[in-house]
């Protein structure tokens, strides 16, 4: 892809690009069209040295769709669609510190998430990403055929049950269980991307808890294998944050993992999620 307005530098062979030449607070339509194309081409895009008010951050998100109100995690008082992802110098546990896609337990998991770095440690606190298209494409044809017919069960319970929340105190974030903490939702294992038609594996270690119609003893080894396969180093990229960096990832086909290697230091990010759609599987496409 030739970009006229953006300087696009890929981060790894698998995914991710750093984008120069953009002021996200003042984005004209032509530049935004290229940002959208870069998002489609690279799945996670990062911008440096951005200076955005909460209103401008929300306005950038709204260019991709309606904004989600995060379940369980309280947003900013004046801007409920922004959650503040904070780990203080005293906290031991970070938010998002395992491979996952955001809120995959929802009927319509987010299209994507935007993260704006307000305060970062001098070193550490990077975020890893993995490309689930590559994870799908590198499976054997036998495994792909089996997964095409399977449905995964997703649930918030491992992170957002009252017990799970109590076991991971994060002083600066308000996270509360509710009546949906133990709910489950079903999604296809193999998702067809709504914009590109490309297939990807759609499971993650935190929220995918089982295989529909399989016992726990049967589900566990399959999910363990797929969870490890999905994040092979050759499918990943790693974003190193600086203050005022902004990243936007495609939550439909990407996993991420916030690294917790900066104990004794503070990290503060603002996150906005864009509403997504019901994930469609291969058989849904055949019917459509
Ligand atoms: C998350 O959205 O899961 C947190 C990512 C991060 O803080 O790097």
Boltz pocket constraint, residues with backbone or C-beta under 6 A from the ligand:
constraints:
  - pocket:
      binder: B
      contacts: [[A, 85], [A, 95], [A, 96], [A, 97], [A, 102], [A, 113], [A, 115], [A, 125], [A, 126], [A, 127], [A, 256], [A, 257], [A, 258], [A, 259], [A, 269], [A, 271]]
      max_distance: 6.0
